Amino acid sequence: MRSIWKGSIGFGLVSIPIKLYSAVQTTGLDLDMLDSRDHSRIKYQRVNEKTKKEVPYDKIVKGYKINDDYVILEDSDFEDAAPEKSKVIEIESFVDIDEVNPMFYETSYYTEPDTKNNKAYALLMQALIKSKKAGLARFVLRSTESLCIVHPVKNVLVVTRIRFGQQIRGTEDLNIGDDVKVSKKELDVGLALINQYAEKFDVSKFKDEYHNELLKIIEAKAKGKRPTIKKLKPHKTKEADLYDQLMQSLNVKKGA
């Protein structure tokens, strides 16, 4: 793996030099955009809107428009905007990780200390495990300030970027009833169904089956075939049938 960021994790007066590595990878198929007429690949060009000529990467700069002119920003300007956050993941507080709504999660990064047996790194990890807390911090990655939590996963400190509060939309515009009557027997069966399906979380049981099925279709089409796919029709539960369907669900699971 290649590191994507170098800096340090800071808490109190302790500073831990680290590198960040992406902890996730995409599993999608590499599909090319083609012209439907001759199947030639479509390429995107960076074109100057005045000259209509392609602009090389080393001539591209970033600018912010004020009135009718642009202020050009250099790499140093982004660091100068928050020099400490460009190099330090400064833990500002410690929180219960269970209190972080999953809606806030974005992506995760592994951290690696600058030395293999780094005592400060081990101390922070063990303290987080024992306290069942996570560090809440801010840092700058790719010219963008990010909120994050620092938490242990096995023997590694993981930095997980989370969204700021203002990035989460409110629910006021959703058409959801606020006084829907659910009978006690319906609720009891619903709870029984949840308990029947309850199990310890094991993400290894789940695979990205969609792309495997899509690859099968691609391979079949390459041989001039088209697999028969069974179409599924969405089924809408009527309120009068809710209890019966809950009971049937219980029986199906028991008989499986």
Protein Blocks (a to p, Z undefined) as FASTA:
>chain_A
ZZfbdcdddehjbccddddddfbdcfbdcdddddfklopacddddddfklopacdfklpc
cdddehjbccdddfklmmmmommlmmpccdfbdcdfklpcfklpcbdcddddfbfblfkl
mmmmmmmmmnopacdddddeehiacddddddehjaccddddddfklpccfklpccdfbdc
cdfklmmmmmmmmmmmgccddfklpccfklmmmmmmmmmmmnopacdddddddddddfkl
mmmmmmmmmmmmmmZZ
